[in-house]
């Protein structure tokens, strides 16, 4: 399949469409960007004018297959990148020139793992790294003069701390097998990172289950800690959650956890580490106040939004009766 689309004129395009109609050829095809028109098997995405030059009689212009985004930018289709370095370099320069003439703004170039040899070419063309995930790297190019207005990559990592207390006023605590020197040997509440596309409450329930084997139900978010320049210079948000235990027999994940137990809350708080660390002490004080019904956190509520046409979880508390929320 061709790595680019060459179109000589609008009249040529319309002629092909008329012929396809006359012979009842399919003119819609599903692509990775959704349903889009196609010419004899070649997908032409919805943002056709972002990718295909339509100046008549000036010769073919090789432009990378792409669609327009909602902000006047261009998203290149990684499935149709040229197979050779020379062809890619040529098409990339032609594309940048054409998109600039068309008044486009940001260019998003996703290069798959198997196309890694194209990355240096894009960098030489003054693309910059945006982010990477398993299987691909994303690069960007800002066409207008002046600083780029493209959003940066994710700036935060999200974690949870899970406070679980039973009816005996015992707290579920763990000793981590691998941790920094400052917390070595310390009994602490289960903590961990949220997985991709995972809700906060689901992550809290999962982490407790993975580390201790205890089944729980989520109650609320009672606080969050915001810190900067943490892992790989990213900012970090830790959501402190309270959960209700549904089981009580502990079974640890020995790859991560050295030990786990139900510990009396006064014994837990008497540890020198908690006495000396203002952050930890304050966080546990909040959790205990919540357990004693002296403090109200944010529960998870499913809410539909027309703004992005999706159901998501909104965390709030303390206003449901007054405002008629459920």
N, C-alpha and C positions, 0 to 999 in steps of 0.2 A: 504494500500500500504506500502511496506517495507520502513523503514526510511533510509536504507542504501543499498548499492549494494555489494554483496559478489561474487567474481569471482575467481575460482580456477586456471585457466590457460588460455593461449591464445588459445589452441586447443579446450577447452570447448566453448569459445566464438565463434570461427569459426564454430564449429559444430552446435551451435544454429542458427547462421546466415544461414547456408546451409539448415537446417530444415525449417526455416522461408521462405526461397526462394522456397523450394520444395512445400510447402503448400500454396504458394502465400499469405503469411501473410504480412500485411503492416509493413515496417521496418523504416518508417519515421513518426515522430509525432511532432507537434508544441508544444514547451514548452515556458516558460516565457523567456528563453534565445534564442528563435528562433527555427528553424527547426533542429531536432537532431535525431540520430538513437535511436531505442528503442527495447527492448526485451519483447514481450508479454505484452505491455502496460507500461513497465517501461522505462521512458525517460533516455537516456544516452546522455548528452550534447556533444556539439562539442569538448570541452576540455576533452574528455574521459580519457586520461592518467593522467590528474590532479586528477582524483577522483578514478580510479579503479586500484588496484594493479594487476599486471600480472605475478607475480612470481609463477611458477607452483609447485604444489605438496607440498606447505608449509602450507596448511590449509587456510581457509577463513580469510580475513582481512577486518574488517568493516571500510569502508571509507565513509565519508559524500559525498553526491552527489554534484559535483562542476564542474566548467569549468575553463580553463586557461584564464587569461587576456593577454593583448598584451605585458606585461612587465615581464613575467615569474612568475606571481603570480597566486593566486587561488581565485575564487569567489564562495562562497558556495550558493547552491540553498536553499532558506528559505522554499520553499514549501515541501521539503522532509526531514526536520529535524526530528529526532526521537521524538516520542510522550511522552516518559518518561525521567525523569532526569537521571536515571542510564544509560539508553541506550545512551543518548546524551553524557554524560561524557565519557563513554567508546569509542564511535565512534570518539569523538573529539580528545582524546589522540592518538588513532590509526591513525587518519588522519594527525595530526601534525607530528607524527613520519614518516609516509609514505611520506608526501610532503617534509619533510626535506631531506630524503634519495634521493628523486627525484630532489633535487636542486632547489625547488621552493623558492620564495622570500616572498612577502607579502600575507597574507590571509585576505580576506574580508568576514566578517560574519554578515549577516543581520538577525536580530531576530524580528519577527513580534510582534505586541501588544499582541496577544493571546498566544504567546510563552514566555512571560516575565519571567516565572519561570526559563528559561534557562540562563538568563543573569548572575546571580551570579556564575553559573557553569563555564561560559566562562571567567569571571573575575578571578576566582580562578585558571584557566588554563593560566593566565597571558595575556589574551586579554586586550586591552585597548579601552576605548570609543573613537569613532571618531566623530560621529554626530548623531543627532536624528531628525526625522521628525514625523508629525502626523502618527501614525500607525506602526512605527518601530524604532529600534535603530541599528546603524551600529558600529561594533567593528572590530578591526584589530589586527593582530599578525605578527611580523617581524621575519622570520625564521633564516636568516643568522646572524652570529656574527656581532657586531657593531651596530651603531645607525640606526634607521629605515630611509629608503629612501622613504617611502610612503608619498604622498601629504597630507597636513593637511586639515582640514575642511575649509569651506569658512571663509575668514578672514575679509571680508568687507560687510557692508550693503550699499545699493545704494539708493539714494534719488534724487529728482528733486526740483528745485525752478523755478516757472513759472512767467516770466515777460510778462504781457499783457498790451499794451498801445493802446488806440484808436486814431482816427484822431484829437481829441480835446486835445491831450497831457494829457489824464487822464489815470492813472494807476489803474488796478484792484487790490484792496487790501482787506485783511481780518483781523479780530480779532479772534483769536482762543479761543474757550471756555475753553479748558484745555491746559495749557502750564506752563512752568517754571516761577518762580516769576520774573526773569529778563526781560521777554518779555510780561508780563501781561499788557493788555490794549494797546499794540503796534499794529499799523497798519502795516502789512507786506504783502509780496507777497505770493500767495498760495505755499505750499510745501507739500511733502509727499514721502513715500517710493514706490519704484518700486515693482510690484507684481512678483511672480514667472513666469519666461518665458515671461515677458513683455518687449517690446522694450522701450527705453528711450522716444522716441517721443510719443508713445502711452500712457505711464505713465503720461507724462506732460499734454496731452490733457485730460486724465481721471481725474486727480487730480483737474484741473480747473473746469471741469464739475461737479464733485462731491461736491466741496466746494462752488461754486458760481452759478451753473446752466448755465454758459456761454459756448457756443460752440466756439471752436478755431481751427485753423490750425497751425501746427508746422512750425516754421521758422528755428531755428538753436540752437546749443549749443554754448554759448559764453564764458563759463569759467567753471571750476570745482574746488571745495574746497576739500582738502584731510586732514582729521583729524584722530587722533588715541585715543584709550582708551575712546571710547564713550559708547554706550549702550552695557552692558554685556562685556565690555573690547574689543569690536570689533572696527576696524577702520571704518571710514565713508567717503564715497565720495558723495558729493552733486553736481549734474550737473545743472548749471544755464542755463535755456532755454528761448528763446523768442518765443512768439506765437502771431498770428494775431486773433483778435476777429471776430467771425462770427455772434454773437448775442450780445445783450446789456442789456437785462432785467435780473436782478439778482434774483436768488432763492437759498437761502443758505441751507446747511445741518445743521440743528439746533443741531444735536448731536455732531458736531465737531466745528462748527463756530458760534461765537456770533453775528457777523455782517460782511457785505461786502459792498463795494461801489466802484464807480469810483471816484478817488481822483486826483486833479490837481498835476502834478509832483512836482511843487515847494512846495506845501503844504506837500506832502509826504516826501520830502527830508528835510523839516524844522523840523521834529520831533527830539527832543533831542537825542533819541536813535540812529538814523541814523547819526547824527552829531558826536556822541561820539564813535561809533563803526566803526573802520577802515575797517573791513571786509565787513560789510553791505554796507557802503558808497562806497567802491570800486566796489562791485558787481553791485550796481545800476548805478553807473557812466558808467560801461561797457555796461549795457543794453541800457542806453540812447544814448551812442555813437553809438551803433549798430542801434538804431532807426533813428538816424541822418545820417546814412550811413558813419560814420567815423570809423567803425570797422566792420570786417567780422568774422562771426563765422563759425561753422562746421554744414553743412546741412547733412541730412541722405540720403544715396545712397545705394540701393540694389546691392550687388555684390556677384557673385558666386565664391566659392573657391573649387578647386579640392583637397585641403589638407584634408578637412573633408567632402567634397561632400555635401555642403549645401549652401543655399543662406542666407546671413546675411546682416546687415546694417553696412556700413562703414561711419563714420562721418568725413567729410573733407570740406575744402573751400579754395577759392583763387587760385586754380591751374587748374580748369577745362578747361579753354580756352587754356592755354599754353600747357597742356599735352593731350588735346583732350578727356578729361573725360566728361561724361554726368551726 
